[in-house]
């Protein structure tokens, strides 16, 4: 006689979140390129710093015993990482009155609900993107509206300023930075910052990725079109193929001795996040800011993936909302830096290089 039995196995998290990100990848570069990290085990968690370990002189006397006193003295640096709950501001709703419209069918009603759910999911994921790329400081979980737990944004992780909450260990605190307007940035200043990053990382072949606003990206591509005027020489004019009818001036990769930088447009950095729940707006801070990162040291650690929750229909129509719990984790900011938009800048200021 047959019977039933159960097998204990880990549940697979719905890939709904990943589908939303892939569908709107153009507006969610941070979530698209960063890996998914381990599941958090607490709202605030200490994780060990990753990266190169110190090198030591290892000469030893022949026949000498191992010095066990060092075994009890090993202490590894840790980072404190805060999780945040993200929830729909408006949710989704298809009103009961929709069913009264001429030509309404059950299929059309299901399609209308699906569209409302998709739009709400996109809105939540896009708001998460702005938070991850912001200069938002970490806020420890508390019991009041003023202590809603918040994860540290990417611009804050790479800030050279000291953090009052969940500070970064001084040994790996970012020291490099550029404060400028996009139009003022020169190739020499970018190269100087990248060289300093390679030195700080101690890496002879440092591979970096840059997310940058469109104004900053175009300013960097313009490095290609700048020519020095030399006295006594006639300027040369470079013409494109007449049949192409296309002008291209794009530079996505910068390679110098010991360091390579690959760049892509990301207009969701350094936004100002209002505390009253109003809409996030994009300004010059978003279009002229950038982050230069080592992606292997970053992750989005998800406790609750983007999930839709249906609410009871109390007569107004089917409704619901989305929610996610996650954190932006940086396990070592060394060799990375931010380019911060400065509205009053008259020249680019490069620190730590």
KOLZA-819434 format. One line per field, with one value per residue (C-alpha): residue number from 0; residue in one letter; x, y, z. Coordinates in Angstrom, 3 decimals, decimal comma. Last residue first. Layout:
# residues N
num <- [NUM; ...]
residu <- [A; ...]
east <- [X; ...]
north <- [Y; ...]
up <- [Z; ...]
***
This chain:
# residues 353
num <- [352; 351; 350; 349; 348; 347; 346; 345; 344; 343; 342; 341; 340; 339; 338; 337; 336; 335; 334; 333; 332; 331; 330; 329; 328; 327; 326; 325; 324; 323; 322; 321; 320; 319; 318; 317; 316; 315; 314; 313; 312; 311; 310; 309; 308; 307; 306; 305; 304; 303; 302; 301; 300; 299; 298; 297; 296; 295; 294; 293; 292; 291; 290; 289; 288; 287; 286; 285; 284; 283; 282; 281; 280; 279; 278; 277; 276; 275; 274; 273; 272; 271; 270; 269; 268; 267; 266; 265; 264; 263; 262; 261; 260; 259; 258; 257; 256; 255; 254; 253; 252; 251; 250; 249; 248; 247; 246; 245; 244; 243; 242; 241; 240; 239; 238; 237; 236; 235; 234; 233; 232; 231; 230; 229; 228; 227; 226; 225; 224; 223; 222; 221; 220; 219; 218; 217; 216; 215; 214; 213; 212; 211; 210; 209; 208; 207; 206; 205; 204; 203; 202; 201; 200; 199; 198; 197; 196; 195; 194; 193; 192; 191; 190; 189; 188; 187; 186; 185; 184; 183; 182; 181; 180; 179; 178; 177; 176; 175; 174; 173; 172; 171; 170; 169; 168; 167; 166; 165; 164; 163; 162; 161; 160; 159; 158; 157; 156; 155; 154; 153; 152; 151; 150; 149; 148; 147; 146; 145; 144; 143; 142; 141; 140; 139; 138; 137; 136; 135; 134; 133; 132; 131; 130; 129; 128; 127; 126; 125; 124; 123; 122; 121; 120; 119; 118; 117; 116; 115; 114; 113; 112; 111; 110; 109; 108; 107; 106; 105; 104; 103; 102; 101; 100; 99; 98; 97; 96; 95; 94; 93; 92; 91; 90; 89; 88; 87; 86; 85; 84; 83; 82; 81; 80; 79; 78; 77; 76; 75; 74; 73; 72; 71; 70; 69; 68; 67; 66; 65; 64; 63; 62; 61; 60; 59; 58; 57; 56; 55; 54; 53; 52; 51; 50; 49; 48; 47; 46; 45; 44; 43; 42; 41; 40; 39; 38; 37; 36; 35; 34; 33; 32; 31; 30; 29; 28; 27; 26; 25; 24; 23; 22; 21; 20; 19; 18; 17; 16; 15; 14; 13; 12; 11; 10; 9; 8; 7; 6; 5; 4; 3; 2; 1; 0]
residu <- [X; X; X; X; X; X; X; X; X; X; X; X; X; X; X; X; X; X; X; X; X; X; X; X; X; X; X; X; X; X; X; X; X; X; X; X; X; X; X; X; X; X; X; X; X; X; X; X; X; X; X; X; X; X; X; X; X; X; X; X; X; X; X; X; X; X; X; X; X; X; X; X; X; X; X; X; X; X; X; X; X; X; X; X; X; X; X; X; X; X; X; X; X; X; X; X; X; X; X; X; X; X; X; X; X; X; X; X; X; X; X; X; X; X; X; X; X; X; X; X; X; X; X; X; X; X; X; X; X; X; X; X; X; X; X; X; X; X; X; X; X; X; X; X; X; X; X; X; X; X; X; X; X; X; X; X; X; X; X; X; X; X; X; X; X; X; X; X; X; X; X; X; X; X; X; X; X; X; X; X; X; X; X; X; X; X; X; X; X; X; X; X; X; X; X; X; X; X; X; X; X; X; X; X; X; X; X; X; X; X; X; X; X; X; X; X; X; X; X; X; X; X; X; X; X; X; X; X; X; X; X; X; X; X; X; X; X; X; X; X; X; X; X; X; X; X; X; X; X; X; X; X; X; X; X; X; X; X; X; X; X; X; X; X; X; X; X; X; X; X; X; X; X; X; X; X; X; X; X; X; X; X; X; X; X; X; X; X; X; X; X; X; X; X; X; X; X; X; X; X; X; X; X; X; X; X; X; X; X; X; X; X; X; X; X; X; X; X; X; X; X; X; X; X; X; X; X; X; X; X; X; X; X; X; X; X; X; X; X; X; X; X; X; X; X; X; X; X; X; X; X; X; X]
east <- [45,526; 43,634; 41,426; 40,768; 39,132; 37,845; 37,767; 35,249; 32,916; 29,747; 27,329; 29,566; 28,645; 30,429; 32,768; 32,972; 35,855; 37,179; 40,553; 39,440; 35,662; 35,675; 32,651; 30,051; 26,519; 23,388; 20,555; 17,268; 13,644; 11,043; 7,355; 4,668; 1,015; -2,553; -5,943; -8,958; -12,027; -13,765; -16,024; -13,809; -11,500; -9,044; -5,404; -3,068; 0,633; 3,202; 6,809; 10,170; 12,548; 12,530; 15,860; 17,919; 21,615; 22,497; 26,217; 29,475; 33,118; 33,272; 31,889; 35,141; 33,728; 34,075; 30,965; 29,589; 27,782; 26,832; 23,380; 22,101; 23,331; 22,103; 18,563; 16,372; 13,316; 12,152; 8,403; 7,097; 7,508; 8,143; 11,855; 12,740; 15,557; 18,000; 19,457; 23,176; 23,074; 20,074; 21,237; 23,520; 25,466; 28,285; 32,017; 34,835; 38,030; 41,339; 44,276; 47,958; 49,250; 46,256; 43,122; 39,906; 36,854; 33,430; 34,506; 31,861; 32,175; 30,321; 28,915; 26,783; 25,836; 27,789; 28,050; 30,426; 32,924; 33,936; 36,249; 39,249; 40,409; 44,072; 45,063; 47,939; 51,159; 53,185; 51,875; 50,415; 46,721; 46,111; 43,218; 40,079; 37,740; 38,706; 38,361; 34,810; 33,871; 34,536; 32,228; 29,585; 29,679; 29,536; 26,446; 24,853; 25,291; 27,993; 28,479; 32,135; 33,562; 37,131; 39,689; 43,018; 45,950; 48,913; 46,727; 47,865; 44,299; 45,552; 48,023; 45,380; 42,972; 45,674; 46,234; 42,491; 42,365; 45,315; 43,878; 40,583; 42,434; 44,568; 41,489; 39,895; 36,710; 35,381; 32,366; 31,123; 31,078; 33,483; 34,329; 36,565; 37,306; 39,973; 40,352; 37,785; 38,006; 39,770; 42,029; 39,625; 36,939; 33,671; 31,282; 27,888; 26,311; 28,426; 30,083; 33,359; 33,628; 35,531; 32,250; 32,364; 29,743; 27,659; 27,559; 26,551; 23,645; 23,663; 20,599; 17,756; 15,910; 13,085; 14,411; 12,479; 9,183; 9,749; 10,800; 14,375; 16,441; 19,791; 19,909; 22,632; 23,359; 21,728; 24,186; 22,100; 22,699; 20,956; 18,069; 17,541; 17,458; 14,973; 12,650; 12,964; 12,102; 9,030; 7,783; 8,397; 6,425; 3,597; 3,489; 3,477; 0,660; -1,465; -0,804; -1,773; -4,985; -5,934; -5,168; -7,326; -10,193; -9,793; -10,030; -13,127; -14,780; -15,747; -17,185; -19,064; -17,609; -19,291; -16,416; -14,106; -16,407; -15,039; -11,702; -8,435; -5,902; -2,144; 0,048; 0,551; 3,747; 4,765; 7,060; 10,848; 12,232; 15,877; 18,905; 22,007; 25,607; 28,329; 31,779; 34,331; 38,128; 39,781; 41,368; 44,068; 45,637; 44,856; 46,797; 49,806; 50,894; 51,288; 54,844; 55,584; 58,609; 62,127; 64,019; 65,430; 64,707; 61,888; 61,676; 58,099; 58,196; 54,513; 51,882; 48,579; 45,331; 43,846; 40,097; 37,011; 35,960; 34,069; 30,380; 28,611; 24,844; 22,067; 18,548; 19,686; 20,492; 20,808; 20,521; 23,809; 24,577; 22,849; 25,406; 25,534; 25,087; 21,296; 20,473; 22,854; 21,776; 18,074; 16,633; 17,847; 17,307; 13,522; 12,469; 15,605; 14,937; 11,274; 12,280; 14,906; 12,316; 9,853; 12,560; 10,630; 12,920; 13,612; 12,656; 15,387; 14,737; 13,248; 11,583; 8,077; 6,400; 3,100; 2,048; 1,387; 0,000]
north <- [61,250; 61,432; 64,283; 65,555; 69,001; 69,894; 73,610; 76,424; 74,307; 75,920; 73,183; 70,377; 66,975; 64,136; 61,704; 58,704; 56,385; 52,840; 51,285; 50,218; 50,067; 46,502; 44,353; 46,721; 45,465; 47,200; 45,819; 44,037; 43,726; 43,950; 44,862; 45,269; 46,313; 45,091; 45,772; 44,128; 46,414; 49,022; 46,552; 45,518; 43,455; 41,972; 42,892; 41,043; 41,067; 41,248; 40,342; 41,893; 39,475; 39,281; 38,896; 40,055; 40,894; 43,187; 42,764; 44,651; 43,574; 41,846; 44,991; 46,968; 50,469; 53,919; 55,920; 58,862; 62,174; 64,648; 63,422; 62,475; 65,559; 67,732; 66,760; 63,684; 63,844; 61,367; 61,577; 62,296; 59,888; 62,593; 61,890; 63,107; 61,197; 63,496; 61,620; 60,768; 58,143; 57,108; 58,344; 55,411; 55,545; 53,041; 53,032; 50,488; 51,519; 49,687; 50,099; 49,146; 51,460; 53,263; 51,983; 53,966; 52,171; 53,411; 56,215; 57,583; 60,307; 59,052; 61,211; 59,413; 60,028; 56,863; 57,737; 60,665; 58,528; 60,718; 63,704; 64,594; 68,175; 68,927; 72,297; 73,966; 74,057; 77,113; 77,254; 73,956; 73,781; 70,768; 68,559; 67,554; 65,127; 61,986; 63,613; 64,372; 60,830; 61,856; 64,881; 62,652; 60,240; 63,087; 64,530; 61,063; 60,224; 57,732; 54,111; 53,196; 49,687; 48,983; 46,297; 46,761; 45,035; 45,768; 45,755; 47,323; 48,549; 51,945; 52,138; 51,193; 53,747; 56,451; 55,655; 55,974; 59,343; 60,703; 59,373; 61,151; 64,374; 64,120; 63,325; 66,576; 67,227; 70,774; 69,950; 67,371; 69,815; 68,820; 67,049; 64,022; 61,456; 59,204; 58,440; 55,671; 54,126; 50,751; 51,007; 53,455; 50,784; 52,023; 53,513; 51,937; 55,288; 58,444; 57,988; 59,779; 61,652; 60,267; 59,148; 55,846; 54,036; 57,227; 57,391; 53,722; 54,160; 52,868; 50,789; 52,309; 51,132; 53,504; 55,513; 58,767; 56,900; 55,333; 51,933; 51,606; 49,870; 51,582; 54,227; 53,977; 57,207; 58,010; 59,327; 57,645; 54,809; 52,109; 54,456; 55,436; 51,776; 50,926; 53,628; 52,035; 48,604; 50,036; 51,869; 48,861; 46,584; 49,139; 49,353; 45,565; 45,135; 47,760; 46,135; 42,698; 44,147; 45,666; 42,370; 40,434; 42,872; 42,621; 38,811; 39,044; 41,181; 44,836; 46,025; 48,930; 50,061; 48,716; 46,385; 49,357; 50,667; 48,019; 49,806; 48,139; 48,890; 48,756; 50,036; 53,760; 54,100; 50,491; 49,078; 48,914; 47,381; 48,166; 46,085; 47,542; 46,393; 46,675; 45,901; 43,631; 43,662; 40,416; 39,761; 37,103; 37,260; 33,800; 31,925; 34,229; 32,671; 29,321; 30,010; 26,957; 25,026; 25,770; 23,034; 25,429; 29,018; 30,637; 33,381; 34,360; 38,110; 39,025; 40,013; 41,467; 39,967; 40,990; 41,497; 40,834; 42,478; 40,143; 40,765; 42,353; 42,405; 44,876; 43,713; 40,162; 36,909; 38,519; 36,153; 35,922; 38,214; 38,753; 40,124; 43,731; 44,546; 44,749; 46,213; 49,100; 49,594; 49,938; 52,382; 50,642; 47,253; 47,700; 44,202; 42,653; 44,270; 43,141; 39,593; 39,524; 40,482; 37,816; 35,135; 33,472; 32,182; 28,441; 26,670; 24,614; 20,878; 18,408; 15,591; 14,495; 11,102; 9,799; 6,160; 3,376; 0,000]
up <- [-4,066; -0,766; -1,901; -5,418; -5,698; -9,162; -9,937; -9,597; -7,468; -6,109; -7,229; -5,940; -7,388; -5,625; -7,363; -5,059; -4,202; -4,177; -3,350; 0,129; 0,624; 2,050; 2,865; 1,463; 2,029; 0,769; 2,862; 2,282; 3,326; 0,561; 0,392; -2,227; -1,861; -2,325; -3,883; -5,493; -5,593; -3,430; -1,640; 1,228; -0,974; 1,507; 0,838; -1,511; -0,656; -3,459; -2,609; -3,420; -1,703; 2,074; 3,879; 0,906; 0,962; -1,921; -2,462; -2,701; -2,357; -5,756; -7,380; -6,861; -7,023; -8,578; -7,733; -9,681; -9,398; -12,127; -13,227; -9,782; -7,927; -10,835; -9,913; -9,735; -7,487; -4,861; -4,233; -0,751; 2,185; 4,761; 5,170; 1,672; -0,066; -1,864; -4,816; -4,736; -7,479; -9,602; -13,024; -13,842; -17,107; -17,505; -16,861; -17,008; -15,217; -15,573; -13,194; -12,987; -15,708; -17,157; -18,867; -19,227; -20,620; -21,725; -24,050; -26,378; -28,986; -32,015; -34,807; -37,362; -40,958; -41,836; -45,532; -44,957; -42,982; -40,051; -40,338; -38,161; -38,497; -37,906; -36,459; -38,299; -36,312; -35,276; -31,716; -30,523; -29,636; -27,373; -28,347; -26,471; -28,204; -26,317; -22,866; -24,007; -23,015; -19,407; -19,678; -21,282; -18,338; -15,815; -17,480; -17,749; -14,087; -13,188; -12,204; -12,450; -12,343; -11,261; -12,093; -10,286; -11,974; -9,683; -6,577; -3,327; -2,806; -1,626; -4,503; -7,068; -5,599; -5,706; -9,381; -10,002; -8,232; -10,218; -13,478; -12,800; -12,051; -15,211; -17,318; -16,253; -14,278; -14,624; -16,819; -14,307; -11,415; -8,699; -5,464; -5,974; -3,266; -1,809; 1,912; 2,378; 5,895; 5,761; 8,825; 10,511; 10,832; 9,239; 11,774; 12,633; 13,506; 13,872; 10,477; 9,776; 6,475; 3,456; 1,906; 0,031; 2,138; 2,113; -1,678; -1,731; 0,677; 4,263; 5,124; 7,091; 10,213; 11,154; 14,075; 13,633; 13,294; 16,727; 18,093; 16,878; 14,205; 13,672; 10,959; 8,326; 6,498; 3,173; 0,584; -2,098; -4,557; -2,515; -1,631; -5,280; -6,346; -3,582; -4,948; -8,394; -6,984; -5,212; -8,311; -10,571; -8,235; -8,113; -11,912; -12,266; -9,732; -11,503; -14,877; -13,531; -12,067; -15,430; -17,205; -14,739; -15,310; -19,078; -18,847; -16,644; -19,287; -19,367; -22,689; -21,164; -17,804; -14,675; -13,825; -13,489; -10,744; -8,406; -8,504; -9,464; -6,728; -6,242; -3,410; -2,821; -0,769; -1,207; 1,485; 1,942; 5,135; 5,828; 6,852; 8,530; 8,060; 10,676; 9,318; 10,984; 11,131; 12,090; 15,467; 15,871; 19,334; 20,697; 18,043; 18,311; 21,610; 19,851; 18,708; 16,551; 17,754; 16,485; 14,666; 12,110; 13,123; 11,157; 8,504; 7,750; 7,166; 7,110; 4,534; 5,702; 4,352; 1,018; 0,841; 2,907; 6,157; 8,483; 8,941; 11,899; 11,599; 12,197; 11,346; 12,069; 10,274; 6,851; 3,845; 1,970; -0,963; -4,297; -6,738; -7,822; -11,528; -11,913; -8,503; -9,107; -12,737; -11,966; -14,503; -17,687; -16,039; -15,992; -17,062; -15,578; -12,196; -12,154; -13,102; -10,359; -7,741; -8,958; -8,631; -5,789; -3,053; -3,154; 0,074; 1,691; 1,960; 4,429; 2,488; 3,370; 3,111; 1,804; 1,529; -0,962; 0,000]
***
